[in-house]
Amino acid sequence: MLRGWPVVIPEGYVVSRWRIGTPIAAGSWSSVYEATATTGPEPGSEPEPTPVAVKFMPTGTVTQRQLAHLADMTRREQEAHRRLRHDRLVRLFDAVVIDDPDHPALDGAVALVTERAETTLSDVITRAAGEPVDGAPRILAEICEGLAHMHAAGWVHGDLKPSNILLMADGSVRLADFGLSAELDGTHGYLPPLGTSDYLPPERWSELLTERGIAVRESADSWALGVIACLLLTGHLPFPGATARGRASAAAEYAASGFPRPLVDGLSPEWQQLIVDCLAPDHSRRCHWTAARLLERLRKLQAVPSHETRRRPRRRPGPLTAAVTIVVAAATGTALSMSGGTASPYSQYFRAGSGIPARYEALIVQAGTACQSPGVSPALVAAILKAESNFNPDMSDPATESYGIAGWTPAVLWHYLDPPVKDLSQQPAMTPALAIPAVGRYLCQFAPSLATVPGNQAVNLAAAYQTADYVVRRDNGVPPEIRAYAATVQYYLNRYLLSS
């Protein structure tokens, strides 16, 4: 169960006065366990909840270079806990260096004892399965409260992301994991070259690595807050791409040219503007919106609906118009999602009114822009989904082991998830939020191997999706047994393409 965890602690092991219980979670550099106190706190100390969480960071199972990074991160985390106290920052109760020569893997490891959370924001987002998160405006305001306190004290969080945001039993927010936090020295702090690319601002990739590390400013936290706001309010990340590298490239292109803009359409104008301001392309434009100013806006936005509400036209359709509307909706398998003929926010990718359900457009764009390989496009992804399931997320065909909106076989799908997930026994693994981006990863992986196969590159890719890339190469094109499928994809591809 704990294979690959940085630190494995046996249940019942005692660290100082803390008895270790069940494992909670693990990251790249640490393992977290539940624990209970064997004795009470010292007289005069603040009361401690029970149980608590203990975060272990190793020393004996890493390289010298990793050890240097870990020592620096541990120092940063302890210093941040010592210097920063706020209701929105997780509380530290104890810090212990394990002295256990009989267990070399544990000897010298650092254990930080903190509040025990109910869950992480990352888990909440996963359970939402591509839909907006309930209570998102309040959660964002409480995240910003923690950031505003850190910035006012002269610190940058440096690694703000959903897995580092805890939700307590009462639903309140705590910021955690200060291993990449930095105290400002003038206008900058300095961090090691670490972080999660989806939450790093574009300028992070162009900063020079000095002896002190990479320069970081408070506006980096504002960027991360904008990414999190987009995730919570829309269910998807703000830039297209099926991989972290693809999304980082899109964000860099946005910083350089202003395109593609963040995918925030469908939100009310006030919420859109908040995210766009957080995601201003560079520090000079982003720094205007300090955490304190963003917090003021978030508090005011609590009373503003996060999503647009569109009114239907007052004029009732006549008999002929109503009949045509019913026929079109039935033929496309979807209802009109925007009244008055409002254009799709992704009209640069699809032909208007072509029948792609609006609720899946962002995911389709994300999948179809994961790479620049010939043939791979949002229109092709949409055509495959149409041919596989008619955009039905509940499609199930046990005879062919095809399930969900993209017709995935579970034993194959896990290879194309990010990160790969072998256990797909749970239904959420087949949700559109996971299945659609995986289509883009598949197409991008095999596009180069099909580049020399005669015929339409996009249709050959669809054939490879239905069979395998080596089958398409063997037959030098679409295999005879799936020509009907390929023709269906070709039909809808022509329907969705802007140039058709």
C-alpha positions in Angstrom: 0.0 0.0 0.0 2.9 2.4 0.9 5.3 1.4 -1.9 7.1 4.5 -3.2 6.4 6.6 -0.1 9.4 8.8 0.8 9.1 7.7 4.5 7.3 4.5 5.7 6.4 4.5 9.4 5.1 1.4 11.1 1.8 1.9 12.9 2.3 2.3 16.7 5.8 3.9 16.2 6.4 6.7 18.8 8.1 9.9 17.8 8.7 12.0 20.9 5.3 11.9 22.5 3.3 11.1 19.3 2.1 7.6 18.5 1.8 7.1 14.7 -1.5 5.8 13.3 -2.8 5.4 9.8 -1.2 6.9 6.7 -2.8 10.0 5.2 -1.0 11.0 2.1 2.5 11.2 0.4 4.1 13.7 -1.9 7.4 13.9 -3.7 9.4 14.7 -0.6 7.3 13.7 2.4 4.9 11.3 4.0 2.0 12.3 6.3 0.5 10.1 9.0 -2.2 10.5 11.6 -1.0 10.4 15.2 -2.2 10.8 18.8 -0.4 12.2 21.8 0.8 9.8 24.4 1.0 12.7 27.0 -0.5 16.1 27.3 1.2 19.3 26.3 3.5 21.1 28.6 1.8 23.4 31.2 1.0 26.8 29.6 1.1 25.5 26.1 -1.9 25.9 23.7 -4.5 23.1 23.6 -3.9 20.5 21.0 -6.6 18.8 19.0 -6.6 15.0 18.6 -5.7 13.4 16.3 -3.0 15.4 14.7 -1.0 15.0 11.4 2.7 14.2 11.3 4.7 15.1 8.2 7.9 13.1 7.8 10.8 14.3 5.6 13.6 11.8 5.0 17.3 12.2 5.3 18.8 8.7 5.0 17.1 7.6 1.7 18.0 10.4 -0.7 21.0 11.6 -2.6 23.3 14.4 -1.4 21.7 16.9 -3.8 18.2 15.9 -2.7 19.4 16.1 0.9 20.5 19.7 0.4 17.1 20.6 -1.1 15.3 18.8 1.8 17.3 20.5 4.5 16.6 23.9 2.9 12.8 23.1 2.6 12.7 21.9 6.2 14.4 25.0 7.4 12.0 27.2 5.4 8.9 25.3 6.7 10.0 25.5 10.3 10.9 29.2 10.0 7.5 30.0 8.3 5.6 28.2 11.1 7.7 30.1 13.7 7.2 33.5 12.2 3.7 33.3 10.8 0.5 32.7 12.9 -2.9 33.0 11.4 -6.3 31.2 11.4 -5.8 30.4 7.7 -2.4 28.9 8.2 -2.1 25.3 9.5 -0.9 25.3 13.1 2.4 23.6 14.1 2.5 21.9 17.5 5.9 20.2 17.5 9.0 19.7 15.4 11.1 16.6 16.0 14.4 15.2 14.6 14.1 11.4 14.9 17.0 9.8 16.7 16.9 6.1 15.9 20.2 4.5 14.7 18.6 1.1 14.6 16.4 2.3 11.7 18.7 4.0 9.2 15.8 5.0 6.9 14.2 6.9 9.8 17.3 8.2 11.7 17.6 11.9 11.2 14.2 12.3 9.5 12.3 15.5 10.5 8.7 15.1 11.8 6.4 18.2 11.9 3.3 17.8 14.0 0.3 19.9 12.8 -3.4 20.2 12.7 -5.2 17.2 11.2 -7.3 18.3 8.2 -10.5 16.6 6.9 -9.4 16.6 3.3 -7.4 18.6 0.7 -8.7 20.9 -1.9 -7.2 18.6 -4.5 -9.4 15.8 -3.3 -12.4 18.1 -3.4 -11.6 19.0 -7.0 -11.2 15.4 -8.0 -14.6 14.5 -6.5 -16.2 17.3 -8.4 -15.1 15.5 -11.6 -14.8 18.5 -13.9 -17.8 20.4 -12.4 -17.6 23.6 -10.3 -16.8 23.1 -6.6 -19.6 23.9 -4.1 -18.7 26.9 -1.9 -15.9 28.0 -4.2 -16.3 31.8 -3.5 -15.9 31.3 0.2 -13.0 28.9 -0.2 -11.2 31.4 -2.5 -11.7 34.2 0.0 -10.3 32.1 2.8 -7.3 31.1 0.7 -6.7 34.8 0.0 -6.9 35.6 3.7 -4.0 33.4 4.4 -2.0 34.8 1.4 -2.7 38.4 2.5 -1.4 37.6 6.0 1.8 36.0 4.6 2.4 38.9 2.1 1.9 41.5 4.8 4.5 39.8 6.9 6.9 39.8 4.0 6.6 36.2 2.9 5.7 34.4 -0.3 4.0 31.0 -0.2 5.8 29.9 -3.3 4.0 26.5 -3.8 0.3 27.4 -3.7 -1.7 24.6 -5.2 -4.8 22.5 -4.3 -2.8 19.7 -2.6 -1.3 22.3 -0.3 -4.7 23.8 0.8 -6.4 21.9 3.6 -10.0 21.9 4.5 -10.9 21.3 8.2 -13.9 19.4 9.5 -15.9 22.6 9.6 -15.0 23.4 6.0 -12.6 26.2 6.8 -9.3 26.6 4.9 -5.7 26.2 6.0 -2.7 26.9 3.8 0.0 24.3 4.4 3.4 23.0 3.1 5.7 26.0 3.5 8.8 24.1 2.2 9.0 26.5 -0.8 8.0 29.6 1.1 10.4 32.5 1.0 10.9 35.7 3.1 11.3 38.7 0.9 14.6 40.5 0.7 13.4 43.8 -0.7 11.1 43.0 -3.6 12.2 39.4 -4.1 12.6 36.1 -2.2 14.6 33.2 -3.5 13.6 29.6 -4.0 15.2 26.4 -5.3 14.2 25.4 -8.9 11.2 23.4 -7.8 7.4 23.7 -8.1 4.3 22.5 -10.0 4.2 23.9 -13.5 0.4 24.4 -13.7 0.6 26.9 -10.8 3.9 28.7 -11.7 3.7 32.1 -13.6 5.2 32.3 -17.1 8.1 34.5 -15.9 9.3 31.7 -13.6 10.8 29.9 -16.6 12.9 32.9 -17.7 14.3 33.7 -14.2 18.0 33.1 -13.8 19.2 30.5 -11.3 21.6 32.3 -9.0 23.6 31.1 -6.0 20.6 32.1 -3.8 18.1 30.3 -6.1 15.4 31.6 -8.4 13.8 35.0 -7.7 10.2 35.0 -6.7 7.7 37.7 -5.9 4.3 37.9 -4.2 2.6 38.1 -7.7 3.6 34.4 -8.2 1.0 33.6 -5.5 -1.5 35.7 -7.3 -1.0 33.7 -10.4 -1.5 30.5 -8.5 -4.7 31.9 -6.9 -6.0 32.7 -10.4 -5.4 29.1 -11.6 -7.1 27.7 -8.5 -10.0 30.1 -8.9 -10.5 28.9 -12.5 -10.4 25.2 -11.4 -12.9 25.8 -8.6 -15.3 27.8 -10.6 -15.2 26.1 -14.0 -13.8 22.6 -13.3 -10.9 23.0 -15.6 -7.5 24.7 -15.8 -7.2 28.1 -17.4 -5.0 27.0 -20.4 -5.5 24.2 -22.9 -3.2 21.2 -23.1 -3.5 17.6 -22.1 -0.1 17.6 -20.4 1.5 20.0 -17.9 4.2 20.8 -20.5 1.5 21.6 -23.1 -0.4 23.9 -20.6 2.9 25.6 -19.6 3.6 26.3 -23.3 0.1 27.7 -23.8 0.6 30.0 -20.7 4.0 31.1 -22.1 2.4 31.9 -25.5 -0.3 33.8 -23.7 2.3 35.9 -21.8 4.1 36.6 -25.1 1.1 37.3 -27.3 -2.1 37.5 -25.3 -3.4 34.3 -26.9 -4.9 31.9 -26.0 -6.7 33.8 -23.3 -7.7 32.0 -20.1 -10.6 29.7 -20.5 -13.1 31.4 -18.2 -16.1 31.9 -20.5 -19.4 31.1 -18.9 -18.5 32.9 -15.6 -20.1 36.2 -14.8 -18.0 39.2 -15.9 -16.9 40.1 -12.4 -15.5 36.6 -11.7 -14.0 36.5 -15.2 -12.2 39.7 -14.5 -10.9 38.6 -11.2 -9.2 35.5 -12.7 -7.9 37.5 -15.7 -6.3 40.0 -13.3 -4.7 37.2 -11.3 -3.4 35.8 -14.5 -2.0 39.0 -15.9 0.8 37.9 -18.3 3.7 39.5 -16.4 4.6 40.7 -12.9 4.4 44.4 -13.8 0.7 44.1 -14.6 -0.1 41.5 -12.0 1.5 43.2 -9.0 -1.2 45.9 -9.0 -3.5 43.3 -7.6 -2.0 42.5 -4.2 -3.4 39.8 -2.1 -5.0 42.4 0.2 -6.8 44.1 -2.8 -7.8 40.7 -4.2 -9.2 39.8 -0.8 -11.4 43.0 -0.8 -12.7 42.0 -4.2 -13.4 38.4 -3.2 -15.3 39.5 -0.1 -17.5 41.8 -2.3 -18.0 39.0 -4.9 -19.5 36.7 -2.3 -22.9 38.2 -3.3 -22.3 38.0 -7.0 -23.3 34.8 -8.9 -20.2 33.1 -10.3 -21.8 32.0 -13.5 -23.7 34.0 -16.1 -27.5 33.6 -16.2 -28.9 34.1 -19.7 -32.5 35.0 -20.2 -34.5 33.4 -23.0 -36.0 35.7 -25.6 -39.3 37.1 -24.6 -40.8 36.4 -28.1 -42.3 32.9 -28.2 -41.3 31.0 -31.4 -44.0 30.3 -33.9 -45.0 26.8 -34.9 -42.5 26.4 -37.7 -39.5 27.8 -35.7 -40.3 25.6 -32.7 -40.5 22.5 -35.0 -37.2 23.3 -36.6 -35.6 23.8 -33.1 -36.8 20.4 -31.9 -35.6 18.6 -35.1 -32.1 20.2 -34.8 -31.8 19.4 -31.1 -32.8 15.8 -31.8 -30.4 15.4 -34.7 -27.4 16.8 -32.8 -28.1 15.0 -29.6 -27.9 18.2 -27.6 -30.0 21.1 -26.6 -29.2 24.7 -27.5 -27.0 25.8 -24.6 -27.0 29.5 -25.2 -30.1 31.5 -26.1 -30.4 34.0 -28.8 -27.7 32.3 -30.9 -24.8 33.4 -28.7 -21.5 32.3 -30.2 -19.5 29.6 -28.4 -16.5 31.0 -26.5 -14.4 28.4 -28.4 -15.6 29.5 -31.9 -12.0 29.7 -33.0 -11.8 25.9 -32.8 -15.2 24.7 -34.1 -17.8 25.7 -36.6 -20.7 27.5 -34.9 -23.8 25.5 -34.3 -22.2 22.2 -35.3 -23.7 20.3 -32.3 -20.8 19.9 -29.9 -22.2 20.1 -26.3 -21.0 23.3 -24.7 -20.3 21.6 -21.4 -17.5 19.6 -23.0 -16.0 22.2 -25.3 -13.2 23.3 -22.8 -12.1 19.7 -22.3 -12.1 19.0 -26.0 -10.0 22.1 -26.7 -7.6 21.0 -23.9 -7.3 17.6 -25.6 -7.0 18.8 -29.1 -4.3 21.4 -28.4 -2.1 19.1 -26.4 0.5 19.1 -29.2 1.1 20.6 -32.6 1.2 17.3 -34.6 -0.5 17.4 -38.0 -4.1 16.0 -37.8 -4.5 16.5 -34.0 -7.2 19.2 -33.4 -10.2 19.9 -31.1 -12.4 19.1 -34.1 -10.9 15.6 -34.4 -11.3 14.9 -30.7 -15.0 16.0 -31.0 -15.5 13.8 -34.0 -14.1 10.8 -32.1 -16.3 11.4 -29.1 -19.3 11.7 -31.4 -18.5 8.4 -33.2 -17.7 6.6 -30.0 -20.7 7.6 -27.8 -22.7 10.4 -29.3 -21.2 12.5 -26.4 -22.9 10.2 -23.9 -20.8 10.1 -20.6 -22.7 7.0 -19.5 -22.1 4.9 -22.6 -21.4 1.2 -21.8 -20.7 -1.6 -24.2 -19.4 -4.6 -22.2 -19.1 -6.7 -25.4 -16.3 -4.5 -26.6 -15.1 -3.3 -23.2 -15.9 0.3 -24.2 -17.1 2.8 -21.6 -17.8 6.4 -21.1 -17.8 9.4 -23.5 -14.6 8.4 -25.3 -15.3 4.6 -25.4 -12.2 3.8 -23.4 -11.3 0.3 -22.3 -10.3 0.6 -18.6 -7.2 -1.5 -19.0 -5.9 0.9 -21.7 -7.1 4.2 -20.3 -4.9 4.2 -17.2 -1.8 4.5 -19.5 -3.0 7.9 -20.7 -4.1 9.5 -17.5 -1.9 12.1 -15.9 -0.6 10.6 -13.7 -1.3 7.0 -14.7 -3.9 5.3 -12.5 -4.1 1.5 -12.6 -7.2 1.0 -10.5 -10.1 2.2 -12.6 -12.7 0.2 -10.6 -14.2 3.5 -9.4 -16.7 5.2 -11.7 -15.1 8.7 -11.5 -12.1 7.4 -13.5 -14.3 7.3 -16.5 -15.7 10.8 -16.2 -15.3 13.2 -19.1 -12.8 15.3 -17.1 -10.4 12.4 -17.2 -11.5 10.5 -20.4 -11.4 13.4 -22.8 -7.9 14.8 -22.1 -6.7 11.2 -22.4 -7.8 11.1 -26.0 -5.5 14.0 -26.7 -2.6 12.3 -25.1 -3.2 9.2 -27.1 -3.4 11.1 -30.4 -0.3 13.1 -29.6 1.7 10.0 -28.8 1.0 8.2 -32.0 0.7 11.0 -34.5 4.5 10.9 -35.3 4.4 7.2 -36.1 1.6 7.7 -38.6 3.1 10.8 -40.3 4.1 8.8 -43.4 0.9 6.7 -43.8 -1.0 7.8 -46.9 -4.4 9.4 -46.6 -6.0 11.9 -44.2 -3.8 12.2 -41.1 -6.7 12.9 -38.8 -8.7 9.9 -40.0 -5.7 7.7 -39.7 -5.3 8.8 -36.1 -9.0 8.0 -35.5 -8.5 4.6 -37.0 -5.5 4.1 -34.7 -7.6 5.1 -31.7 -10.2 2.5 -32.7 -7.6 -0.3 -33.4 -3.9 0.4 -32.9 -1.2 2.5 -34.6 0.6 -0.6 -35.9 -2.5 -1.9 -37.5 -2.9 1.4 -39.5 0.8 1.2 -40.5 0.5 -2.4 -41.5 -2.5 -1.7 -43.7 -1.0 1.5 -45.0 -4.2 3.3 -44.0 -7.6 2.6 -42.5 -8.2 -1.1 -42.0 -11.2 -2.5 -44.0 -13.0 -3.7 -40.9 -13.4 -0.1 -39.5 -14.0 1.8 -42.6 -17.5 2.6 -41.5 -16.2 4.0 -38.2 -13.6 6.0 -40.1 -16.3 7.4 -42.4 -18.3 8.5 -39.4 -15.4 10.3 -38.0 -14.6 11.9 -41.3 -18.2 13.1 -41.6 -18.3 14.8 -38.2 -14.7 16.1 -38.6 -15.9 17.9 -41.8 -18.9 19.1 -39.9 -16.9 20.6 -37.0 -13.9 22.0 -38.9 -14.1 25.8 -39.4 -12.7 25.5 -42.9 -15.4 23.1 -44.1 
